[in-house]
């Protein structure tokens, strides 16, 4: 994970291939709840879950590896 923005809240992730959703890339994702960013630091390796909502893809869960 490359950057955290608790105010947005959002997270910038250098992610692998997400199947039908998108290929590997570095990008910023909106996060549903700023509390998901608690305890995370830049360059942590994470596992994350996204929801493909009508208004766009959002991160709904994050787990430190
Ligand atoms: Cu992407």
PDB file of the backbone (N, CA, C, O) and the ligand in Angstrom, with CONECT records:
HET     CU  A 101       1
ATOM      1  N   UNK A   1       0.854  -1.177   0.000  1.00  0.00           N
ATOM      2  CA  UNK A   1       0.000   0.000   0.000  1.00  0.00           C
ATOM      3  C   UNK A   1       0.896   1.235   0.000  1.00  0.00           C
ATOM      4  O   UNK A   1       1.881   1.291   0.736  1.00  0.00           O
ATOM      5  N   UNK A   2       0.554   2.220  -0.824  1.00  0.00           N
ATOM      6  CA  UNK A   2       1.476   3.320  -1.126  1.00  0.00           C
ATOM      7  C   UNK A   2       1.151   4.620  -0.414  1.00  0.00           C
ATOM      8  O   UNK A   2       2.049   5.429  -0.180  1.00  0.00           O
ATOM      9  N   UNK A   3      -0.108   4.845  -0.061  1.00  0.00           N
ATOM     10  CA  UNK A   3      -0.480   6.085   0.624  1.00  0.00           C
ATOM     11  C   UNK A   3      -1.818   5.912   1.313  1.00  0.00           C
ATOM     12  O   UNK A   3      -2.658   5.115   0.895  1.00  0.00           O
ATOM     13  N   UNK A   4      -2.001   6.696   2.407  1.00  0.00           N
ATOM     14  CA  UNK A   4      -3.246   6.678   3.180  1.00  0.00           C
ATOM     15  C   UNK A   4      -3.794   8.088   3.237  1.00  0.00           C
ATOM     16  O   UNK A   4      -3.039   9.040   3.439  1.00  0.00           O
ATOM     17  N   UNK A   5      -5.100   8.236   3.061  1.00  0.00           N
ATOM     18  CA  UNK A   5      -5.724   9.539   3.235  1.00  0.00           C
ATOM     19  C   UNK A   5      -6.972   9.357   4.103  1.00  0.00           C
ATOM     20  O   UNK A   5      -8.068   9.149   3.583  1.00  0.00           O
ATOM     21  N   UNK A   6      -6.801   9.437   5.436  1.00  0.00           N
ATOM     22  CA  UNK A   6      -7.928   9.199   6.344  1.00  0.00           C
ATOM     23  C   UNK A   6      -9.039  10.232   6.183  1.00  0.00           C
ATOM     24  O   UNK A   6     -10.176   9.954   6.563  1.00  0.00           O
ATOM     25  N   UNK A   7      -8.753  11.415   5.633  1.00  0.00           N
ATOM     26  CA  UNK A   7      -9.778  12.450   5.488  1.00  0.00           C
ATOM     27  C   UNK A   7     -10.740  12.159   4.349  1.00  0.00           C
ATOM     28  O   UNK A   7     -11.911  12.530   4.425  1.00  0.00           O
ATOM     29  N   UNK A   8     -10.275  11.507   3.301  1.00  0.00           N
ATOM     30  CA  UNK A   8     -11.154  11.252   2.132  1.00  0.00           C
ATOM     31  C   UNK A   8     -12.345  10.346   2.466  1.00  0.00           C
ATOM     32  O   UNK A   8     -13.448  10.766   2.115  1.00  0.00           O
ATOM     33  N   UNK A   9     -12.284   9.200   3.075  1.00  0.00           N
ATOM     34  CA  UNK A   9     -11.039   8.448   3.231  1.00  0.00           C
ATOM     35  C   UNK A   9     -10.731   7.650   1.957  1.00  0.00           C
ATOM     36  O   UNK A   9     -11.623   7.234   1.219  1.00  0.00           O
ATOM     37  N   UNK A  10      -9.419   7.459   1.738  1.00  0.00           N
ATOM     38  CA  UNK A  10      -9.007   6.670   0.583  1.00  0.00           C
ATOM     39  C   UNK A  10      -7.656   6.035   0.852  1.00  0.00           C
ATOM     40  O   UNK A  10      -6.970   6.356   1.823  1.00  0.00           O
ATOM     41  N   UNK A  11      -7.301   5.135  -0.029  1.00  0.00           N
ATOM     42  CA  UNK A  11      -6.038   4.424   0.116  1.00  0.00           C
ATOM     43  C   UNK A  11      -5.458   4.204  -1.281  1.00  0.00           C
ATOM     44  O   UNK A  11      -6.189   3.877  -2.216  1.00  0.00           O
ATOM     45  N   UNK A  12      -4.161   4.381  -1.417  1.00  0.00           N
ATOM     46  CA  UNK A  12      -3.514   4.135  -2.701  1.00  0.00           C
ATOM     47  C   UNK A  12      -2.817   2.782  -2.637  1.00  0.00           C
ATOM     48  O   UNK A  12      -1.993   2.532  -1.757  1.00  0.00           O
ATOM     49  N   UNK A  13      -3.154   1.935  -3.565  1.00  0.00           N
ATOM     50  CA  UNK A  13      -2.685   0.548  -3.540  1.00  0.00           C
ATOM     51  C   UNK A  13      -2.035   0.191  -4.874  1.00  0.00           C
ATOM     52  O   UNK A  13      -2.560   0.504  -5.943  1.00  0.00           O
ATOM     53  N   UNK A  14      -0.888  -0.466  -4.788  1.00  0.00           N
ATOM     54  CA  UNK A  14      -0.245  -1.062  -5.955  1.00  0.00           C
ATOM     55  C   UNK A  14      -0.768  -2.495  -5.992  1.00  0.00           C
ATOM     56  O   UNK A  14      -0.194  -3.385  -5.365  1.00  0.00           O
ATOM     57  N   UNK A  15      -1.858  -2.716  -6.726  1.00  0.00           N
ATOM     58  CA  UNK A  15      -2.558  -4.004  -6.634  1.00  0.00           C
ATOM     59  C   UNK A  15      -2.285  -4.915  -7.812  1.00  0.00           C
ATOM     60  O   UNK A  15      -1.909  -4.475  -8.899  1.00  0.00           O
ATOM     61  N   UNK A  16      -2.487  -6.195  -7.564  1.00  0.00           N
ATOM     62  CA  UNK A  16      -2.354  -7.196  -8.618  1.00  0.00           C
ATOM     63  C   UNK A  16      -3.618  -7.257  -9.458  1.00  0.00           C
ATOM     64  O   UNK A  16      -4.520  -6.436  -9.297  1.00  0.00           O
ATOM     65  N   UNK A  17      -3.677  -8.221 -10.343  1.00  0.00           N
ATOM     66  CA  UNK A  17      -4.819  -8.426 -11.219  1.00  0.00           C
ATOM     67  C   UNK A  17      -6.080  -8.704 -10.403  1.00  0.00           C
ATOM     68  O   UNK A  17      -6.071  -9.593  -9.551  1.00  0.00           O
ATOM     69  N   UNK A  18      -7.151  -7.973 -10.643  1.00  0.00           N
ATOM     70  CA  UNK A  18      -8.403  -8.177  -9.905  1.00  0.00           C
ATOM     71  C   UNK A  18      -9.441  -8.872 -10.793  1.00  0.00           C
ATOM     72  O   UNK A  18     -10.615  -8.502 -10.795  1.00  0.00           O
ATOM     73  N   UNK A  19      -9.002  -9.861 -11.529  1.00  0.00           N
ATOM     74  CA  UNK A  19      -9.925 -10.663 -12.340  1.00  0.00           C
ATOM     75  C   UNK A  19     -10.677  -9.806 -13.341  1.00  0.00           C
ATOM     76  O   UNK A  19     -10.057  -9.061 -14.101  1.00  0.00           O
ATOM     77  N   UNK A  20     -12.012  -9.896 -13.357  1.00  0.00           N
ATOM     78  CA  UNK A  20     -12.807  -9.171 -14.356  1.00  0.00           C
ATOM     79  C   UNK A  20     -12.841  -7.665 -14.110  1.00  0.00           C
ATOM     80  O   UNK A  20     -13.217  -6.902 -15.000  1.00  0.00           O
ATOM     81  N   UNK A  21     -12.449  -7.228 -12.901  1.00  0.00           N
ATOM     82  CA  UNK A  21     -12.587  -5.825 -12.517  1.00  0.00           C
ATOM     83  C   UNK A  21     -11.543  -4.926 -13.180  1.00  0.00           C
ATOM     84  O   UNK A  21     -11.889  -3.904 -13.773  1.00  0.00           O
ATOM     85  N   UNK A  22     -10.262  -5.308 -13.079  1.00  0.00           N
ATOM     86  CA  UNK A  22      -9.184  -4.486 -13.637  1.00  0.00           C
ATOM     87  C   UNK A  22      -7.863  -5.239 -13.576  1.00  0.00           C
ATOM     88  O   UNK A  22      -7.688  -6.136 -12.751  1.00  0.00           O
ATOM     89  N   UNK A  23      -6.936  -4.869 -14.454  1.00  0.00           N
ATOM     90  CA  UNK A  23      -5.603  -5.490 -14.413  1.00  0.00           C
ATOM     91  C   UNK A  23      -4.777  -4.894 -13.262  1.00  0.00           C
ATOM     92  O   UNK A  23      -5.245  -4.002 -12.555  1.00  0.00           O
ATOM     93  N   UNK A  24      -3.563  -5.387 -13.083  1.00  0.00           N
ATOM     94  CA  UNK A  24      -2.667  -4.866 -12.044  1.00  0.00           C
ATOM     95  C   UNK A  24      -2.332  -3.412 -12.344  1.00  0.00           C
ATOM     96  O   UNK A  24      -2.110  -3.046 -13.498  1.00  0.00           O
ATOM     97  N   UNK A  25      -2.295  -2.584 -11.303  1.00  0.00           N
ATOM     98  CA  UNK A  25      -1.961  -1.166 -11.464  1.00  0.00           C
ATOM     99  C   UNK A  25      -1.795  -0.529 -10.089  1.00  0.00           C
ATOM    100  O   UNK A  25      -2.116  -1.139  -9.069  1.00  0.00           O
ATOM    101  N   UNK A  26      -1.289   0.706 -10.073  1.00  0.00           N
ATOM    102  CA  UNK A  26      -1.269   1.471  -8.834  1.00  0.00           C
ATOM    103  C   UNK A  26      -2.359   2.535  -8.936  1.00  0.00           C
ATOM    104  O   UNK A  26      -2.413   3.269  -9.922  1.00  0.00           O
ATOM    105  N   UNK A  27      -3.226   2.625  -7.931  1.00  0.00           N
ATOM    106  CA  UNK A  27      -4.354   3.548  -7.993  1.00  0.00           C
ATOM    107  C   UNK A  27      -4.882   3.868  -6.608  1.00  0.00           C
ATOM    108  O   UNK A  27      -4.550   3.203  -5.627  1.00  0.00           O
ATOM    109  N   UNK A  28      -5.714   4.903  -6.550  1.00  0.00           N
ATOM    110  CA  UNK A  28      -6.352   5.295  -5.296  1.00  0.00           C
ATOM    111  C   UNK A  28      -7.769   4.738  -5.268  1.00  0.00           C
ATOM    112  O   UNK A  28      -8.520   4.880  -6.233  1.00  0.00           O
ATOM    113  N   UNK A  29      -8.126   4.107  -4.160  1.00  0.00           N
ATOM    114  CA  UNK A  29      -9.485   3.599  -3.967  1.00  0.00           C
ATOM    115  C   UNK A  29     -10.170   4.381  -2.857  1.00  0.00           C
ATOM    116  O   UNK A  29      -9.535   4.654  -1.838  1.00  0.00           O
ATOM    117  N   UNK A  30     -11.446   4.756  -3.007  1.00  0.00           N
ATOM    118  CA  UNK A  30     -12.204   5.242  -1.868  1.00  0.00           C
ATOM    119  C   UNK A  30     -12.395   4.104  -0.865  1.00  0.00           C
ATOM    120  O   UNK A  30     -12.482   2.939  -1.252  1.00  0.00           O
ATOM    121  N   UNK A  31     -12.460   4.442   0.410  1.00  0.00           N
ATOM    122  CA  UNK A  31     -12.640   3.463   1.482  1.00  0.00           C
ATOM    123  C   UNK A  31     -13.970   3.777   2.170  1.00  0.00           C
ATOM    124  O   UNK A  31     -14.280   4.945   2.405  1.00  0.00           O
ATOM    125  N   UNK A  32     -14.763   2.743   2.498  1.00  0.00           N
ATOM    126  CA  UNK A  32     -16.106   2.981   3.060  1.00  0.00           C
ATOM    127  C   UNK A  32     -16.047   3.600   4.449  1.00  0.00           C
ATOM    128  O   UNK A  32     -16.944   4.358   4.818  1.00  0.00           O
ATOM    129  N   UNK A  33     -15.004   3.294   5.234  1.00  0.00           N
ATOM    130  CA  UNK A  33     -14.927   3.750   6.617  1.00  0.00           C
ATOM    131  C   UNK A  33     -13.472   4.058   6.960  1.00  0.00           C
ATOM    132  O   UNK A  33     -12.604   3.198   6.812  1.00  0.00           O
ATOM    133  N   UNK A  34     -13.203   5.282   7.417  1.00  0.00           N
ATOM    134  CA  UNK A  34     -11.837   5.694   7.749  1.00  0.00           C
ATOM    135  C   UNK A  34     -11.208   4.778   8.795  1.00  0.00           C
ATOM    136  O   UNK A  34      -9.985   4.644   8.846  1.00  0.00           O
ATOM    137  N   UNK A  35     -12.039   4.144   9.634  1.00  0.00           N
ATOM    138  CA  UNK A  35     -11.498   3.235  10.655  1.00  0.00           C
ATOM    139  C   UNK A  35     -10.755   2.050  10.051  1.00  0.00           C
ATOM    140  O   UNK A  35      -9.928   1.427  10.716  1.00  0.00           O
ATOM    141  N   UNK A  36     -11.051   1.737   8.783  1.00  0.00           N
ATOM    142  CA  UNK A  36     -10.346   0.630   8.120  1.00  0.00           C
ATOM    143  C   UNK A  36      -8.857   0.939   7.976  1.00  0.00           C
ATOM    144  O   UNK A  36      -8.048   0.031   7.789  1.00  0.00           O
ATOM    145  N   UNK A  37      -8.495   2.225   8.064  1.00  0.00           N
ATOM    146  CA  UNK A  37      -7.093   2.622   7.883  1.00  0.00           C
ATOM    147  C   UNK A  37      -6.301   2.600   9.196  1.00  0.00           C
ATOM    148  O   UNK A  37      -5.079   2.749   9.197  1.00  0.00           O
ATOM    149  N   UNK A  38      -7.015   2.411  10.312  1.00  0.00           N
ATOM    150  CA  UNK A  38      -6.346   2.391  11.618  1.00  0.00           C
ATOM    151  C   UNK A  38      -5.289   1.291  11.678  1.00  0.00           C
ATOM    152  O   UNK A  38      -5.531   0.153  11.276  1.00  0.00           O
ATOM    153  N   UNK A  39      -4.121   1.653  12.186  1.00  0.00           N
ATOM    154  CA  UNK A  39      -3.071   0.657  12.371  1.00  0.00           C
ATOM    155  C   UNK A  39      -2.276   0.346  11.119  1.00  0.00           C
ATOM    156  O   UNK A  39      -1.371  -0.488  11.151  1.00  0.00           O
ATOM    157  N   UNK A  40      -2.604   1.011  10.005  1.00  0.00           N
ATOM    158  CA  UNK A  40      -1.863   0.761   8.767  1.00  0.00           C
ATOM    159  C   UNK A  40      -0.795   1.827   8.559  1.00  0.00           C
ATOM    160  O   UNK A  40      -0.973   2.976   8.963  1.00  0.00           O
ATOM    161  N   UNK A  41       0.299   1.451   7.938  1.00  0.00           N
ATOM    162  CA  UNK A  41       1.363   2.392   7.607  1.00  0.00           C
ATOM    163  C   UNK A  41       1.751   2.206   6.142  1.00  0.00           C
ATOM    164  O   UNK A  41       1.598   1.125   5.573  1.00  0.00           O
ATOM    165  N   UNK A  42       2.258   3.292   5.545  1.00  0.00           N
ATOM    166  CA  UNK A  42       2.695   3.246   4.149  1.00  0.00           C
ATOM    167  C   UNK A  42       3.699   2.110   3.962  1.00  0.00           C
ATOM    168  O   UNK A  42       4.575   1.899   4.801  1.00  0.00           O
ATOM    169  N   UNK A  43       3.564   1.392   2.869  1.00  0.00           N
ATOM    170  CA  UNK A  43       4.408   0.241   2.501  1.00  0.00           C
ATOM    171  C   UNK A  43       4.050  -1.050   3.225  1.00  0.00           C
ATOM    172  O   UNK A  43       4.716  -2.065   3.018  1.00  0.00           O
ATOM    173  N   UNK A  44       3.001  -1.044   4.084  1.00  0.00           N
ATOM    174  CA  UNK A  44       2.495  -2.316   4.614  1.00  0.00           C
ATOM    175  C   UNK A  44       1.966  -3.156   3.455  1.00  0.00           C
ATOM    176  O   UNK A  44       1.422  -2.632   2.484  1.00  0.00           O
ATOM    177  N   UNK A  45       2.135  -4.456   3.579  1.00  0.00           N
ATOM    178  CA  UNK A  45       1.492  -5.361   2.617  1.00  0.00           C
ATOM    179  C   UNK A  45       0.107  -5.712   3.167  1.00  0.00           C
ATOM    180  O   UNK A  45      -0.033  -6.078   4.334  1.00  0.00           O
ATOM    181  N   UNK A  46      -0.897  -5.598   2.325  1.00  0.00           N
ATOM    182  CA  UNK A  46      -2.275  -5.816   2.789  1.00  0.00           C
ATOM    183  C   UNK A  46      -3.035  -6.761   1.858  1.00  0.00           C
ATOM    184  O   UNK A  46      -2.678  -6.962   0.697  1.00  0.00           O
ATOM    185  N   UNK A  47      -4.092  -7.324   2.420  1.00  0.00           N
ATOM    186  CA  UNK A  47      -5.126  -7.978   1.624  1.00  0.00           C
ATOM    187  C   UNK A  47      -6.346  -7.082   1.740  1.00  0.00           C
ATOM    188  O   UNK A  47      -6.649  -6.591   2.828  1.00  0.00           O
ATOM    189  N   UNK A  48      -7.050  -6.861   0.635  1.00  0.00           N
ATOM    190  CA  UNK A  48      -8.214  -5.977   0.711  1.00  0.00           C
ATOM    191  C   UNK A  48      -9.372  -6.547  -0.083  1.00  0.00           C
ATOM    192  O   UNK A  48      -9.199  -7.332  -1.016  1.00  0.00           O
ATOM    193  N   UNK A  49     -10.568  -6.121   0.325  1.00  0.00           N
ATOM    194  CA  UNK A  49     -11.802  -6.554  -0.337  1.00  0.00           C
ATOM    195  C   UNK A  49     -12.459  -5.328  -0.944  1.00  0.00           C
ATOM    196  O   UNK A  49     -12.589  -4.300  -0.281  1.00  0.00           O
ATOM    197  N   UNK A  50     -12.875  -5.428  -2.205  1.00  0.00           N
ATOM    198  CA  UNK A  50     -13.563  -4.305  -2.840  1.00  0.00           C
ATOM    199  C   UNK A  50     -15.014  -4.668  -3.134  1.00  0.00           C
ATOM    200  O   UNK A  50     -15.362  -5.834  -3.325  1.00  0.00           O
ATOM    201  N   UNK A  51     -15.840  -3.639  -3.164  1.00  0.00           N
ATOM    202  CA  UNK A  51     -17.227  -3.781  -3.564  1.00  0.00           C
ATOM    203  C   UNK A  51     -17.373  -2.987  -4.849  1.00  0.00           C
ATOM    204  O   UNK A  51     -16.950  -1.833  -4.920  1.00  0.00           O
ATOM    205  N   UNK A  52     -17.965  -3.591  -5.858  1.00  0.00           N
ATOM    206  CA  UNK A  52     -18.138  -2.913  -7.138  1.00  0.00           C
ATOM    207  C   UNK A  52     -19.501  -2.226  -7.151  1.00  0.00           C
ATOM    208  O   UNK A  52     -20.461  -2.739  -7.726  1.00  0.00           O
ATOM    209  N   UNK A  53     -19.573  -1.059  -6.511  1.00  0.00           N
ATOM    210  CA  UNK A  53     -20.835  -0.326  -6.378  1.00  0.00           C
ATOM    211  C   UNK A  53     -21.114   0.449  -7.663  1.00  0.00           C
ATOM    212  O   UNK A  53     -20.206   0.674  -8.463  1.00  0.00           O
ATOM    213  N   UNK A  54     -22.396   0.868  -7.865  1.00  0.00           N
ATOM    214  CA  UNK A  54     -22.744   1.630  -9.085  1.00  0.00           C
ATOM    215  C   UNK A  54     -21.909   2.908  -9.218  1.00  0.00           C
ATOM    216  O   UNK A  54     -21.571   3.313 -10.330  1.00  0.00           O
ATOM    217  N   UNK A  55     -21.574   3.548  -8.082  1.00  0.00           N
ATOM    218  CA  UNK A  55     -20.806   4.796  -8.144  1.00  0.00           C
ATOM    219  C   UNK A  55     -19.302   4.560  -8.239  1.00  0.00           C
ATOM    220  O   UNK A  55     -18.524   5.511  -8.311  1.00  0.00           O
ATOM    221  N   UNK A  56     -18.898   3.296  -8.240  1.00  0.00           N
ATOM    222  CA  UNK A  56     -17.477   2.991  -8.407  1.00  0.00           C
ATOM    223  C   UNK A  56     -17.003   1.942  -7.420  1.00  0.00           C
ATOM    224  O   UNK A  56     -17.733   1.528  -6.519  1.00  0.00           O
ATOM    225  N   UNK A  57     -15.763   1.524  -7.613  1.00  0.00           N
ATOM    226  CA  UNK A  57     -15.189   0.480  -6.761  1.00  0.00           C
ATOM    227  C   UNK A  57     -14.740   1.083  -5.433  1.00  0.00           C
ATOM    228  O   UNK A  57     -14.072   2.117  -5.403  1.00  0.00           O
ATOM    229  N   UNK A  58     -15.113   0.426  -4.342  1.00  0.00           N
ATOM    230  CA  UNK A  58     -14.748   0.893  -2.996  1.00  0.00           C
ATOM    231  C   UNK A  58     -14.105  -0.224  -2.214  1.00  0.00           C
ATOM    232  O   UNK A  58     -14.462  -1.391  -2.375  1.00  0.00           O
ATOM    233  N   UNK A  59     -13.141   0.136  -1.354  1.00  0.00           N
ATOM    234  CA  UNK A  59     -12.555  -0.846  -0.445  1.00  0.00           C
ATOM    235  C   UNK A  59     -13.465  -0.950   0.785  1.00  0.00           C
ATOM    236  O   UNK A  59     -13.786   0.055   1.420  1.00  0.00           O
ATOM    237  N   UNK A  60     -13.881  -2.203   1.113  1.00  0.00           N
ATOM    238  CA  UNK A  60     -14.786  -2.431   2.243  1.00  0.00           C
ATOM    239  C   UNK A  60     -14.105  -3.185   3.389  1.00  0.00           C
ATOM    240  O   UNK A  60     -14.647  -3.241   4.493  1.00  0.00           O
ATOM    241  N   UNK A  61     -12.933  -3.759   3.146  1.00  0.00           N
ATOM    242  CA  UNK A  61     -12.210  -4.468   4.206  1.00  0.00           C
ATOM    243  C   UNK A  61     -10.719  -4.479   3.883  1.00  0.00           C
ATOM    244  O   UNK A  61     -10.325  -4.578   2.720  1.00  0.00           O
ATOM    245  N   UNK A  62      -9.897  -4.375   4.923  1.00  0.00           N
ATOM    246  CA  UNK A  62      -8.436  -4.397   4.766  1.00  0.00           C
ATOM    247  C   UNK A  62      -7.846  -5.256   5.866  1.00  0.00           C
ATOM    248  O   UNK A  62      -8.231  -5.151   7.031  1.00  0.00           O
ATOM    249  N   UNK A  63      -6.914  -6.098   5.485  1.00  0.00           N
ATOM    250  CA  UNK A  63      -6.243  -6.946   6.460  1.00  0.00           C
ATOM    251  C   UNK A  63      -4.741  -6.850   6.211  1.00  0.00           C
ATOM    252  O   UNK A  63      -4.281  -6.997   5.078  1.00  0.00           O
ATOM    253  N   UNK A  64      -3.978  -6.601   7.281  1.00  0.00           N
ATOM    254  CA  UNK A  64      -2.532  -6.548   7.157  1.00  0.00           C
ATOM    255  C   UNK A  64      -1.997  -7.958   6.934  1.00  0.00           C
ATOM    256  O   UNK A  64      -2.471  -8.907   7.559  1.00  0.00           O
ATOM    257  N   UNK A  65      -1.007  -8.103   6.043  1.00  0.00           N
ATOM    258  CA  UNK A  65      -0.430  -9.443   5.790  1.00  0.00           C
ATOM    259  C   UNK A  65       0.641  -9.746   6.806  1.00  0.00           C
ATOM    260  O   UNK A  65       1.245 -10.818   6.765  1.00  0.00           O
TER     261      UNK A  65
HETATM  262 CU    CU A 101      -6.856  -0.642 -10.235  1.00  0.00          CU
END
